[in-house]
Amino acid sequence: MLDVDRIRKDFPLLSIEYGGKKIAYLDNAATSQKPVQVIDKISDYYRTYNANIHRGIYKISEKATEAYIESKEKAAKLINTDSYSEIVYTKNATDAINLAAIGWGTNNIKKGDHILITEMEHHSNIVPWQMLAKKREAVLDYVNVDRSTYTLDEESLEKGLEKNPKIFAFTHVSNVLGTINDAKKLTRKAHEAGTVVLLDGAQSVPHMGVDIKDIGADIFAFSSHKMLGPAGIGVLYAKRDILESMDPLITGGDMILSVEKQSSTWNDIPWKFEAGTSNVEGGIGFGAAIDYLNAVGMDNIKTHETGITKYALESLAGIEKVKTYGPAIESAAKGGIVSFSIQGVHPHDIATIFDSQGIAIRAGHHCAMPLIKSVLELPAAARMSFYLYSTMEEVDRAVQAIKSVKETFHIR
Ligand SMILES: Cc1ncc(COP(=O)(O)O)c(C=O)c1O
């Protein structure tokens, strides 16, 4: 059991008020709030050891370098990889997937090859593959989402894998449906077809224990800002042989071993992918966020979010003209995300009325247009998403806000 009251005290933003209303922050799938432990860590870096890393032969530079590397060690341990050399820091998950699509894809995708993704992907796991397919004259295939269970359609998956795609890139957890894909099983099936696997962990690593070695995926991406850390820092993990075979995209300082007038040689992994001055404060703050999550316990976070999500789904189930999208309440494969619509009301109007009551939710296409349009057949959806500090009381406020929306628009 989480001591949510205690946890909430660590997050200054959760006690702010707008127009006399305490904020209910229910947009955690977009980004998370930050605890004082992370804020203070970054502030301490600026105040007491701000220096460039790798370069200075002086104490504060050495301390900054150590703290930056230590954060990579923490990220490596969090997802159970062998060493921090497999942890490349990027700007975010999007940047990480682009680096993989271009860095790995350019060397491995040829004309006529198949690339497999799914209908439930975020744009950041669609557009890079569209670009690559166009450039290499490859074929981009989709695994369908089952319209009643909101899970990946097994038959469609088999058909996709029968074409022996070069890569299967899929999300661990859908940012719209909350569906948790069985990443281990899907990876095994893809490997049986000789297919490399890229797993998008943007919505899984913040909310549950993830053992990438056990899952077996070859490439993995996630973002610090969705897991209590600062924005501007993300992770590309890939197996050593993949990272070693990939060309860097950005070149310049720090990523080289030597530079001659006409040619250069690359630094070891992960540094060959990190050209120029690093986001030092981002890395250090990310390390503090991982410490915080570990202290609370990923399993405890998952259990707490499951309880809140069940409560939200049960509360919404009784309200007429409200529809939710995602696996059923009883399903174990459901993360802390509840997308919903109110018949006859545009989601932007829903979010505006929620906002007037101090409740922050997301409305729109959630960067998943193919899913929203072809699977849910909606112009947009409203979404509540939870985290370790979310409460049943916030869900009750959301339910009241839905009732206000219905009254305002005379929906019975
Ligand atoms: C499933 C999924 N993948 C990738 C991303 C991209 O993350 P970022 O914007 O941090 O790059 C998101 C962001 O919402 C997401 O939900």
Ligand as a Chemical Component Dictionary entry (heavy atoms), coordinates in Angstrom:
data_LIG
# 
_chem_comp.id                   LIG 
_chem_comp.type                 NON-POLYMER 
_chem_comp.pdbx_formal_charge   0 
_chem_comp.three_letter_code    LIG 
# 
loop_
_chem_comp_atom.comp_id 
_chem_comp_atom.atom_id 
_chem_comp_atom.alt_atom_id 
_chem_comp_atom.type_symbol 
_chem_comp_atom.charge 
_chem_comp_atom.model_Cartn_x 
_chem_comp_atom.model_Cartn_y 
_chem_comp_atom.model_Cartn_z 
_chem_comp_atom.pdbx_ordinal 
LIG C1 C1 C 0 3.362 5.382  -26.129 1  
LIG C2 C2 C 0 4.200 6.605  -26.320 2  
LIG N1 N1 N 0 5.306 6.525  -27.057 3  
LIG C3 C3 C 0 6.107 7.569  -27.254 4  
LIG C4 C4 C 0 5.811 8.794  -26.703 5  
LIG C5 C5 C 0 6.717 9.944  -26.971 6  
LIG O1 O1 O 0 7.294 10.405 -25.801 7  
LIG P1 P1 P 0 8.109 11.760 -25.825 8  
LIG O2 O2 O 0 7.141 12.836 -26.216 9  
LIG O3 O3 O 0 8.610 11.910 -24.431 10 
LIG O4 O4 O 0 9.177 11.599 -26.823 11 
LIG C6 C6 C 0 4.665 8.943  -25.926 12 
LIG C7 C7 C 0 4.291 10.244 -25.363 13 
LIG O5 O5 O 0 3.180 10.488 -24.975 14 
LIG C8 C8 C 0 3.841 7.815  -25.729 15 
LIG O6 O6 O 0 2.747 7.888  -24.981 16 
# 
loop_
_chem_comp_bond.comp_id 
_chem_comp_bond.atom_id_1 
_chem_comp_bond.atom_id_2 
_chem_comp_bond.value_order 
_chem_comp_bond.pdbx_ordinal 
LIG C1 C2 SING 1  
LIG C2 N1 SING 2  
LIG C2 C8 DOUB 3  
LIG N1 C3 DOUB 4  
LIG C3 C4 SING 5  
LIG C4 C5 SING 6  
LIG C4 C6 DOUB 7  
LIG C5 O1 SING 8  
LIG O1 P1 SING 9  
LIG P1 O2 DOUB 10 
LIG P1 O3 SING 11 
LIG P1 O4 SING 12 
LIG C6 C7 SING 13 
LIG C6 C8 SING 14 
LIG C7 O5 DOUB 15 
LIG C8 O6 SING 16 
# 
